[in-house]
Amino acid sequence: MANSIERMIADTFMEMAQGLETGSFGKRPKVALTGMGSEHGEENSMAAAIEAAKDGIDVYYIGTLEAEGVTTVKVANDEEGHDKMEEMLKNGEVDAAVTMHFPFPIGVSTVGRCVTPATAKEMFIANTTGTSSTDRIEGMIKNAVYGIIAAKACGKKNPTVGILNVDGARQTEKALKKLQENGYPIEFAESGRADGGCVMRGNDVLQASPDIMVTDSLTGNIMVKMLSSFTTGGSFEATGFGYGPGIGEGYEQLVMIVSRASGAPVIANAIRYAAQLVRGKVFEVAKEEFAAVKKAGLKEILDEHKASQKPAAAEEEVKEPPKEIVTAQIPGIEVMDLEDAVKVLWKLGIYAESGMGCTGPIIRVSDANLAKAEEELKKSGYIN
């Protein structure tokens, strides 16, 4: 009993001393880093470990190199290093790990974090690797929730959400707004472009208009690579925090992903990102968010999406009404639904044409038919 009390007192004083030295008080997060396999050599990884360790983080370097301030766990090769990393996570020897590849299960994907060039503002990218769902729209809806979890665990109380203008953006917007209507406290960002809205364009990527940019993981992966290496020619990722933690419902293993092309600054930031998530109790945040989004009807919304069928008008042979001059535009329609939406209007005797505007797919009608056309498209579920 006396020994345990003495140890507790000693640990408390050690934490205080380390806090005074580093400016970071409380329990020090323990983060493992697999250092072998980098395209820039093992020295690149160790340089990152040394820098991150200065910020009140206990870094466990898994590789062959040693340095003051970093604990080295010796391994012979990358494969052995991965096995050791998984063992340390499983045994609770470390709180998190940073590595260059990891086989996440379906339902788990990573939330990247970058620094944008226009404003030097940080932005979370949901998501960058892994597969939240085999269904694209369901995956993007879940990505939004995963992004909110990561941002809140890093200290953003009310992060803003934007949806990148890719296939599925409008359906994702519709689902997320339904969650909001049902009581889920999601805050949407406004595009920096003149027409606003929560669907983001390329300009918004550069400006970090939202705190969280929602997209599919393949697009998100490309975005992280470009934003982290656009000043270096592409072979050296110099800025940002890497591809982020794997997040999913019930998944409680904190594994952060970086690239083989990631430079020491990015790897060091990935370790810091991991430490923030540990201090921010990311798994507790995840439980709260999943409970809140379920209460708002996430399952029912996803089931409705899966069961949704195109309107019968899409399969009918519909005659084109007499041509009119079309100057009014209706945006917000998925590109795959564009022609079907036109036929819905044709069936009602409204002449319409499909096209592509500067913000994406549009339907053009006469000014006189605009209000009626919008009403009918809303009824049919093509626009919000």
C-alpha positions in Angstrom: 0.0 0.0 0.0 2.8 2.4 1.0 4.7 1.6 -2.2 1.7 2.4 -4.4 1.1 5.7 -2.7 4.8 6.6 -3.0 4.6 5.7 -6.7 1.5 7.8 -7.2 3.1 10.8 -5.6 6.3 10.3 -7.6 4.2 10.1 -10.9 2.3 13.2 -9.9 5.5 15.2 -9.3 7.0 13.9 -12.5 3.9 15.0 -14.5 4.1 18.4 -12.9 7.8 18.7 -13.8 7.2 17.6 -17.3 4.3 20.1 -17.6 6.4 23.0 -16.4 9.0 21.9 -19.0 6.7 21.4 -22.0 3.7 23.6 -21.1 1.5 20.5 -21.4 0.0 19.3 -18.1 -1.8 16.0 -17.3 -1.1 12.4 -18.4 1.3 12.2 -21.3 -0.2 10.4 -24.3 1.7 7.4 -25.5 2.0 7.2 -29.2 3.8 4.5 -31.2 5.4 5.3 -34.6 6.4 2.6 -37.2 9.5 4.2 -38.7 10.5 1.8 -41.4 9.1 1.9 -45.0 9.3 5.7 -45.6 10.3 6.8 -49.1 12.5 9.4 -47.3 14.4 6.9 -45.1 14.1 5.9 -41.5 15.9 9.1 -40.4 12.9 11.1 -41.7 10.6 9.2 -39.3 13.0 9.5 -36.3 13.2 13.3 -36.9 9.4 13.5 -36.6 9.5 11.4 -33.4 12.1 13.7 -31.8 10.0 16.9 -32.7 6.7 15.5 -31.4 8.3 14.2 -28.2 9.1 17.9 -27.3 5.4 18.5 -27.0 4.7 16.4 -23.9 4.1 13.1 -25.8 5.8 9.8 -25.0 6.8 8.6 -28.4 7.7 4.9 -28.9 9.7 4.6 -32.1 9.4 1.2 -33.7 12.5 0.6 -35.9 16.3 0.5 -35.7 17.3 4.0 -34.8 17.7 5.5 -31.3 17.6 9.1 -30.0 17.4 11.0 -26.8 13.8 11.7 -25.6 12.3 8.9 -27.7 11.8 5.3 -26.6 13.0 2.9 -29.3 11.4 -0.6 -29.8 13.9 -2.5 -31.9 12.6 -4.5 -34.9 14.3 -6.0 -37.9 11.9 -4.9 -40.7 8.6 -3.2 -41.5 6.5 -6.3 -41.2 7.9 -7.1 -37.7 7.3 -3.4 -36.8 3.6 -3.6 -37.7 3.2 -6.8 -35.6 4.8 -5.0 -32.7 2.7 -2.0 -33.1 -0.5 -4.0 -33.1 0.7 -5.9 -30.0 1.4 -2.7 -28.1 -2.0 -1.3 -29.0 -3.7 -4.5 -27.9 -1.8 -4.7 -24.6 -2.5 -1.0 -23.8 1.2 -0.2 -23.9 0.4 2.8 -26.1 -2.7 4.9 -26.5 -2.3 5.4 -30.3 -0.1 4.6 -33.2 1.0 6.3 -36.4 1.8 4.1 -39.4 2.0 4.1 -43.2 -0.7 1.4 -43.9 -3.3 -0.5 -41.9 -6.2 -2.8 -42.9 -9.2 -1.1 -41.5 -12.5 -3.1 -41.6 -15.5 -1.9 -43.7 -17.3 0.7 -41.8 -14.1 2.4 -40.6 -12.3 5.2 -42.5 -9.8 8.0 -41.7 -10.4 11.7 -41.1 -7.5 13.6 -42.6 -6.4 17.1 -41.5 -4.6 19.6 -43.7 -3.5 23.3 -43.8 -5.1 25.1 -46.7 -2.9 27.5 -48.9 -5.3 30.5 -49.2 -5.7 31.2 -45.5 -3.3 28.8 -43.7 -6.5 27.5 -41.9 -6.8 23.9 -40.8 -9.5 21.7 -42.3 -10.6 18.2 -41.6 -11.2 16.0 -44.7 -13.8 13.3 -44.2 -12.6 10.9 -45.4 -9.2 10.0 -46.8 -8.6 6.2 -46.6 -10.8 3.2 -45.8 -14.4 2.5 -46.6 -17.2 3.8 -44.4 -19.8 1.9 -46.6 -19.9 0.1 -49.9 -22.7 2.4 -50.8 -21.3 5.8 -51.9 -24.1 8.0 -50.5 -24.3 6.1 -47.2 -20.5 6.3 -47.0 -20.5 10.1 -47.4 -23.3 10.5 -44.8 -21.2 8.5 -42.3 -18.1 10.4 -43.3 -19.7 13.6 -42.1 -20.4 12.1 -38.7 -16.8 10.7 -38.5 -15.5 14.2 -39.3 -17.5 15.8 -36.6 -16.2 13.2 -34.1 -12.6 14.0 -35.0 -13.1 17.7 -35.0 -14.9 17.7 -31.6 -12.2 15.5 -30.0 -9.7 18.1 -31.2 -11.5 20.9 -29.4 -13.9 22.3 -32.0 -17.3 22.5 -30.2 -19.4 23.3 -33.2 -17.5 22.5 -36.3 -19.0 23.5 -39.6 -19.7 20.9 -42.3 -19.4 21.4 -46.1 -20.0 18.8 -48.8 -17.6 18.7 -51.7 -19.3 19.0 -55.1 -18.8 15.4 -56.2 -21.3 12.7 -57.3 -23.7 12.2 -54.4 -23.2 15.6 -52.9 -26.9 16.7 -53.2 -28.2 13.4 -51.8 -25.8 13.6 -48.9 -26.9 17.2 -48.3 -30.5 16.1 -48.3 -29.9 13.3 -45.7 -27.7 15.5 -43.4 -30.3 18.2 -43.4 -33.0 15.7 -42.5 -30.8 14.7 -39.6 -30.6 18.3 -38.6 -34.4 18.7 -38.8 -34.7 15.7 -36.6 -32.6 17.3 -33.9 -29.0 16.3 -34.7 -27.0 19.5 -34.0 -25.0 19.7 -37.3 -23.9 23.2 -38.4 -23.5 23.7 -42.1 -20.7 25.9 -43.7 -21.4 28.5 -46.4 -19.4 28.4 -49.6 -17.2 31.3 -50.2 -18.7 31.7 -53.7 -21.4 34.3 -54.3 -24.2 31.8 -54.4 -23.3 30.3 -51.0 -24.8 27.0 -49.9 -23.2 24.0 -48.1 -22.0 22.3 -51.3 -18.4 23.3 -51.7 -16.4 24.0 -54.8 -12.7 23.9 -55.5 -12.3 27.5 -54.2 -13.6 26.4 -50.8 -11.0 23.6 -50.6 -8.2 26.2 -51.0 -9.9 28.6 -48.5 -11.1 26.0 -45.9 -14.6 27.4 -46.0 -15.8 24.6 -43.8 -14.1 23.1 -40.8 -14.9 19.6 -42.2 -15.0 18.9 -45.9 -17.1 15.8 -46.6 -16.3 13.7 -49.7 -15.6 10.1 -50.7 -12.4 8.6 -49.5 -10.7 8.3 -52.9 -11.3 12.0 -53.6 -10.3 12.9 -50.0 -7.0 10.9 -50.4 -6.1 12.9 -53.5 -7.0 16.2 -51.7 -4.7 15.4 -48.8 -1.8 14.5 -51.2 -2.2 17.7 -53.2 -2.6 20.0 -50.2 0.3 18.5 -48.4 2.8 18.5 -51.3 1.8 21.2 -53.8 4.9 23.3 -52.9 7.3 20.4 -53.2 6.5 18.9 -56.6 4.6 16.0 -55.1 7.3 13.6 -53.8 7.6 15.1 -50.3 4.5 15.8 -48.2 5.5 18.9 -46.2 2.4 20.3 -44.5 -0.6 19.1 -42.7 -1.4 16.2 -40.3 -1.6 13.2 -42.6 -4.6 11.0 -43.4 -5.9 10.8 -39.8 -7.4 8.3 -37.5 -9.6 5.4 -38.4 -13.1 6.1 -37.0 -16.2 3.9 -37.0 -19.0 2.8 -34.7 -17.7 0.5 -32.0 -14.1 0.8 -33.3 -11.8 1.7 -30.4 -8.3 1.3 -31.7 -6.6 4.7 -32.4 -4.5 4.2 -35.6 -3.3 7.2 -37.6 -2.3 7.0 -41.2 0.5 8.8 -42.9 2.0 8.3 -46.4 5.3 6.8 -47.4 5.8 10.2 -49.0 5.1 12.1 -45.8 7.9 14.2 -44.6 9.0 14.7 -41.0 6.8 17.8 -40.4 3.7 15.8 -41.4 4.6 12.7 -39.4 5.3 14.9 -36.3 1.9 16.6 -36.8 0.2 13.2 -37.1 1.7 12.2 -33.7 0.4 15.5 -32.3 -3.0 14.9 -33.9 -3.1 11.4 -32.2 -2.2 13.0 -28.8 -5.0 15.6 -29.2 -7.5 12.8 -29.8 -6.2 10.9 -26.8 -6.5 14.0 -24.6 -9.9 14.8 -26.2 -11.2 11.3 -25.3 -12.1 10.5 -28.9 -13.9 7.2 -28.2 -16.2 8.9 -25.6 -17.0 11.6 -28.2 -17.7 8.9 -30.8 -20.2 7.2 -28.5 -22.0 10.4 -27.8 -22.2 11.4 -31.5 -23.3 7.9 -32.7 -26.0 8.0 -30.0 -27.2 11.5 -31.1 -27.3 10.7 -34.8 -29.2 7.4 -34.2 -31.7 9.3 -32.1 -32.1 11.7 -35.1 -33.1 8.7 -37.3 -29.8 7.9 -39.1 -30.8 4.2 -39.6 -34.2 5.2 -41.0 -32.6 7.7 -43.4 -30.1 5.2 -44.6 -32.8 2.5 -45.1 -34.9 5.1 -47.0 -31.9 5.8 -49.3 -31.4 2.1 -50.0 -35.0 1.5 -50.7 -35.4 4.6 -52.9 -36.6 4.0 -56.4 -36.6 6.4 -59.3 -40.0 7.9 -60.1 -42.0 5.9 -62.6 -41.8 8.8 -65.0 -38.2 7.9 -65.5 -39.1 4.6 -67.2 -42.0 5.9 -69.3 -41.8 7.1 -72.9 -42.5 10.8 -72.5 -43.2 13.2 -75.4 -41.2 16.4 -75.4 -43.5 19.5 -75.1 -43.2 22.4 -77.6 -39.9 24.2 -77.2 -39.7 27.5 -75.3 -37.0 30.0 -74.5 -35.4 28.8 -71.2 -33.6 31.3 -69.2 -34.4 30.3 -65.6 -32.1 27.7 -63.9 -32.8 25.1 -61.3 -29.6 23.8 -59.5 -29.1 21.1 -56.9 -29.9 17.9 -59.0 -27.6 14.9 -59.1 -26.0 14.5 -62.5 -27.3 10.8 -62.7 -30.9 12.0 -62.1 -30.8 14.9 -64.6 -32.5 13.4 -67.6 -35.1 11.7 -65.4 -36.0 15.0 -63.7 -36.4 16.6 -67.2 -38.9 13.9 -68.1 -40.9 14.5 -64.9 -41.4 18.1 -66.1 -42.1 17.1 -69.7 -44.9 14.7 -68.5 -46.6 17.8 -66.9 -46.3 19.8 -70.1 -43.4 21.9 -68.9 -40.6 22.3 -71.5 -37.2 21.8 -69.8 -33.6 21.3 -70.8 -30.7 19.8 -68.9 -27.3 21.5 -68.7 -24.2 22.1 -66.6 -23.8 25.4 -64.8 -20.7 26.7 -63.0 -21.9 25.0 -59.8 -22.9 21.7 -61.3 -25.9 20.1 -63.1 -28.9 22.4 -63.8 -32.4 22.2 -65.4 -33.4 25.2 -67.5 -37.0 26.3 -67.9 -38.9 29.4 -68.8 -39.2 32.2 -66.2 -43.0 31.6 -66.3 -42.6 27.9 -65.4 -39.9 28.3 -62.8 -42.0 28.2 -59.6 -44.2 25.3 -60.8 -41.1 23.3 -62.0 -39.3 23.8 -58.7 -42.5 22.7 -56.8 -42.8 19.5 -58.9 -39.1 18.6 -58.6 -39.3 19.0 -54.8 -42.4 16.7 -54.8 -40.5 14.1 -56.8 -37.5 14.3 -54.5 -35.0 15.7 -57.0 -34.3 18.9 -55.2 -34.5 20.0 -51.5 
